[in-house]
């Protein structure tokens, strides 16, 4: 565990402000992509036609709405 802790602290010391800024920029870009996809999915769902499928005991595989 001491080796892991040492490597962690050593890595943290190597992080420079530019790395941190790039990381944050990437996170914001990914967040924006996810929100964009979410907005598109909401629009698709809002525009979907709803329908009700009723299944009864008298329904058979030969019944068709196209006959």
BAKOL-81294 format. One record per residue: x, y, z of N, C-alpha, C in turn; residue in three letters; residue number from 1. Coordinates in pm, 1 decimal. Atoms other than C-alpha are relative to their C-alpha. Example, Ala and Ser with C-alpha at 12.3 -4.5 7.8 and 13.67 -1.06 7.14 Angstrom:
% residues 2
{{89.0; -119.0; 0.0}; {1230.0; -450.0; 780.0}; {90.0; 120.0; 0.0}; "ALA"; 1};
{{-82.0; -119.0; -6.0}; {1367.0; -106.0; 714.0}; {-77.0; 109.0; 73.0}; "SER"; 2};
END
This chain:
% residues 67
{{82.1; -118.5; 0.0}; {0.0; 0.0; 0.0}; {87.1; 125.7; 0.0}; "UNK"; 1};
{{-91.2; -114.9; -4.4}; {292.0; 232.5; 68.6}; {47.9; 36.0; -140.7}; "UNK"; 2};
{{-43.9; -25.6; 137.8}; {409.0; 191.1; -293.2}; {-109.8; 70.1; -80.5}; "UNK"; 3};
{{112.9; -61.3; 69.4}; {62.8; 280.8; -423.7}; {-13.3; 146.2; 41.9}; "UNK"; 4};
{{9.3; -137.4; -51.4}; {49.2; 588.3; -201.9}; {112.7; 85.5; -58.4}; "UNK"; 5};
{{-114.9; -72.9; 54.7}; {397.4; 691.7; -318.3}; {-24.8; 33.6; -147.7}; "UNK"; 6};
{{27.2; -23.9; 142.8}; {299.0; 653.6; -685.8}; {-110.7; 103.7; -18.4}; "UNK"; 7};
{{108.8; -97.2; 8.2}; {-21.3; 849.5; -627.9}; {53.6; 141.7; 22.3}; "UNK"; 8};
{{-53.8; -132.7; -29.6}; {161.0; 1144.0; -468.8}; {96.8; 46.3; -108.9}; "UNK"; 9};
{{-94.6; -32.7; 106.7}; {431.6; 1131.2; -734.7}; {-75.5; 45.6; -125.8}; "UNK"; 10};
{{79.5; -36.1; 117.8}; {169.4; 1144.2; -1010.9}; {-69.2; 134.2; 19.7}; "UNK"; 11};
{{66.6; -127.2; -28.7}; {-21.8; 1428.4; -845.0}; {97.7; 116.9; -15.7}; "UNK"; 12};
{{-101.0; -106.0; 10.4}; {299.3; 1631.5; -828.2}; {32.6; 32.3; -145.5}; "UNK"; 13};
{{-30.6; -21.3; 142.4}; {340.2; 1590.7; -1207.5}; {-112.8; 71.6; -75.0}; "UNK"; 14};
{{112.2; -66.0; 66.5}; {-0.3; 1738.2; -1287.1}; {26.8; 149.9; -1.0}; "UNK"; 15};
{{-21.1; -143.9; 13.1}; {43.3; 2087.3; -1421.8}; {-134.7; 65.8; -31.5}; "UNK"; 16};
{{127.2; -68.5; 26.3}; {-230.2; 2351.0; -1458.8}; {-54.6; -25.3; -140.9}; "UNK"; 17};
{{44.7; 25.4; 138.0}; {-242.3; 2290.9; -1836.0}; {-70.6; -136.0; -10.3}; "UNK"; 18};
{{65.1; 132.0; -0.7}; {-323.6; 1919.7; -1778.6}; {-139.2; 9.4; 61.2}; "UNK"; 19};
{{126.7; -11.8; -71.3}; {-596.8; 2011.6; -1535.2}; {-102.0; 75.2; -85.4}; "UNK"; 20};
{{90.3; -77.2; 87.3}; {-747.0; 2271.0; -1771.6}; {-47.9; -85.1; -116.8}; "UNK"; 21};
{{38.6; 87.7; 111.3}; {-743.6; 2021.3; -2059.8}; {-100.5; -105.4; 45.6}; "UNK"; 22};
{{91.8; 99.7; -54.3}; {-912.6; 1762.3; -1842.1}; {-138.6; 60.7; 20.8}; "UNK"; 23};
{{128.8; -65.8; -24.5}; {-1184.8; 2005.2; -1735.0}; {-69.8; 35.6; -131.0}; "UNK"; 24};
{{57.6; -30.9; 131.3}; {-1237.7; 2118.8; -2096.0}; {-62.2; -125.4; -60.5}; "UNK"; 25};
{{50.8; 126.8; 52.9}; {-1280.8; 1755.9; -2200.0}; {-128.9; -41.6; 71.7}; "UNK"; 26};
{{118.9; 36.7; -78.2}; {-1530.2; 1691.0; -1919.1}; {-119.8; 84.9; -42.6}; "UNK"; 27};
{{108.1; -89.8; 40.4}; {-1738.6; 1994.6; -2018.7}; {-49.8; -37.9; -140.0}; "UNK"; 28};
{{39.9; 40.9; 135.6}; {-1737.1; 1886.1; -2386.1}; {-83.0; -128.0; 2.5}; "UNK"; 29};
{{74.2; 125.6; -10.0}; {-1853.1; 1536.2; -2294.3}; {-137.3; 22.3; 63.6}; "UNK"; 30};
{{128.2; -32.9; -63.9}; {-2124.3; 1676.1; -2066.4}; {-94.2; 62.5; -101.7}; "UNK"; 31};
{{82.5; -64.9; 102.1}; {-2248.7; 1895.3; -2351.2}; {-50.3; -100.1; -104.5}; "UNK"; 32};
{{43.3; 104.2; 94.3}; {-2259.5; 1594.7; -2586.7}; {-116.1; -80.7; 59.4}; "UNK"; 33};
{{104.5; 79.6; -66.2}; {-2465.7; 1398.2; -2336.0}; {-130.2; 78.4; 7.6}; "UNK"; 34};
{{121.3; -82.9; -6.0}; {-2710.0; 1688.1; -2287.1}; {-63.7; 14.1; -137.4}; "UNK"; 35};
{{51.7; -10.4; 136.5}; {-2743.1; 1724.2; -2664.3}; {-74.1; -127.6; -39.0}; "UNK"; 36};
{{65.5; 128.4; 28.4}; {-2824.4; 1354.3; -2701.4}; {-130.0; -11.3; 78.7}; "UNK"; 37};
{{120.2; 4.5; -82.9}; {-3072.0; 1380.3; -2414.5}; {-110.8; 87.4; -59.3}; "UNK"; 38};
{{98.8; -89.2; 62.1}; {-3245.6; 1676.1; -2582.3}; {-59.7; -63.7; -126.0}; "UNK"; 39};
{{48.3; 66.2; 121.9}; {-3269.7; 1484.9; -2911.7}; {-93.0; -116.0; 33.1}; "UNK"; 40};
{{85.4; 112.0; -40.0}; {-3412.4; 1179.6; -2737.7}; {-134.0; 50.2; 52.5}; "UNK"; 41};
{{125.6; -58.2; -47.8}; {-3671.9; 1395.2; -2560.7}; {-87.7; 42.5; -117.0}; "UNK"; 42};
{{75.4; -44.0; 117.3}; {-3774.5; 1543.2; -2896.1}; {-59.1; -119.9; -75.1}; "UNK"; 43};
{{48.6; 121.1; 67.8}; {-3804.5; 1198.4; -3055.6}; {-116.9; -60.6; 76.7}; "UNK"; 44};
{{105.4; 59.2; -83.3}; {-4011.3; 1067.2; -2765.7}; {-125.5; 86.3; -3.0}; "UNK"; 45};
{{115.3; -90.0; 3.5}; {-4234.5; 1374.9; -2766.0}; {-76.4; -9.3; -131.5}; "UNK"; 46};
{{63.2; 6.5; 131.6}; {-4305.4; 1325.8; -3137.5}; {-49.6; -139.7; -37.2}; "UNK"; 47};
{{46.0; 136.3; 29.3}; {-4381.7; 955.0; -3116.4}; {-151.2; -8.0; 12.1}; "UNK"; 48};
{{143.9; 25.2; -9.2}; {-4735.7; 842.9; -3183.6}; {-23.4; -109.7; 101.6}; "UNK"; 49};
{{33.8; 101.9; -98.2}; {-4888.1; 655.0; -2897.4}; {-107.5; -90.8; -57.5}; "UNK"; 50};
{{103.5; 92.9; 41.2}; {-5095.5; 347.4; -2961.6}; {-21.8; -101.2; 110.3}; "UNK"; 51};
{{34.9; 99.6; -100.2}; {-5267.5; 84.4; -2754.6}; {-18.7; -132.4; -71.8}; "UNK"; 52};
{{13.6; 134.1; 53.7}; {-5238.3; -281.7; -2830.5}; {-80.8; -80.6; 100.7}; "UNK"; 53};
{{86.0; 76.4; -88.9}; {-5521.5; -486.2; -2685.8}; {5.2; -146.2; -41.7}; "UNK"; 54};
{{-6.3; 143.9; 26.1}; {-5476.0; -860.0; -2662.0}; {-109.8; -66.1; 82.6}; "UNK"; 55};
{{108.7; 69.0; -68.5}; {-5778.7; -1070.8; -2579.6}; {12.8; -149.2; -22.6}; "UNK"; 56};
{{-0.9; 145.2; 14.8}; {-5848.3; -1438.6; -2550.2}; {-36.9; -41.4; -141.9}; "UNK"; 57};
{{48.7; 34.0; 133.8}; {-6011.1; -1432.8; -2895.8}; {97.7; 36.0; -111.0}; "UNK"; 58};
{{-98.5; -39.0; 100.4}; {-5701.6; -1301.8; -3074.1}; {77.7; -122.9; -46.0}; "UNK"; 59};
{{-80.0; 111.7; 51.8}; {-5529.9; -1550.6; -3302.1}; {104.3; 55.0; -95.7}; "UNK"; 60};
{{-106.5; -44.5; 87.8}; {-5226.7; -1533.5; -3523.6}; {-53.1; 31.4; -139.9}; "UNK"; 61};
{{54.8; -25.7; 133.2}; {-5453.0; -1525.2; -3831.3}; {-77.7; 132.6; -5.3}; "UNK"; 62};
{{67.0; -129.4; -2.0}; {-5628.2; -1203.4; -3718.5}; {97.1; 105.4; -51.2}; "UNK"; 63};
{{-86.4; -104.2; 53.0}; {-5494.9; -905.1; -3907.6}; {-80.1; 125.9; -23.4}; "UNK"; 64};
{{66.3; -126.9; 25.5}; {-5582.2; -540.3; -3932.2}; {5.6; 34.1; -148.6}; "UNK"; 65};
{{-15.5; -27.9; 142.6}; {-5485.1; -554.5; -4301.2}; {-91.8; -83.5; -87.4}; "UNK"; 66};
{{91.3; 82.4; 80.3}; {-5750.9; -808.6; -4410.0}; {-117.5; 79.6; -46.7}; "UNK"; 67};
END
